[in-house]
Amino acid sequence: MSAPAPTIAAIATAPGRGGVGVIRLSGTHLLPLAQTLSGGKTPVPRTALYTDFSDAHGLPIDNGLLLYFAAPASFTGEDVIELQGHGGPVVMQMLLARCLELGARLAEPGEFTRRAFLNGKLDLAQAESVADLIEASTAAAARSAVRSLTGNFSTEVRGLCDRLIDLRMLVEATLDFPDEDVD
């Protein structure tokens, strides 16, 4: 049995200033970490908790929404926490630093999507479509990426594979039993 993957954290919003900034964490057993960040409050899965995000001395870093997604009902298939605070770069860096103090490590680019793939939440085409959606420069490209992300492309490919397997079986049966009618 392999050891659980380490908890990862990253700023999920684009660099710069904004009204809202998001920090995302993924790992196992994140409920205690969520409680520490929220000053002891226990988040309910899939319910927004408005709270202060506290530093090591219990002083607020920021306030905002804490969302907790219990495994396996999350994007990565692991416990996931999203911290939605004010989107200033300094605040986001302070909040990310606090998550790292609590045992998370900085996520590598694409690591959340890789974990979703490894945990069976996305197939390879869907995982690749996440990057396509982020990089889309036209509405048509975005729509195409969303169709792939929702599984349309994979469904079409599976249908083609199934038809090819049926055709192969028919060819093999015809070759093995040339004197018989094979449907």
Secondary structure, DSSP 8 states (H G I E B T S, - for coil): -------EEEE-S-SS--S-EEEEEEES--HHHHHHHTTT----TTS-EEEEEE-TTS-EEEEEEEEEE-TTSSSSSSEEEEEEE---HHHHHHHHHHHHHTT-EE--TTHHHHHHHHTTSS-HHHHHHHHHHHH--SHHHHHHHHHHHTTHHHHHHHHHHHHHHHHHHHHHHHHH-TTS---
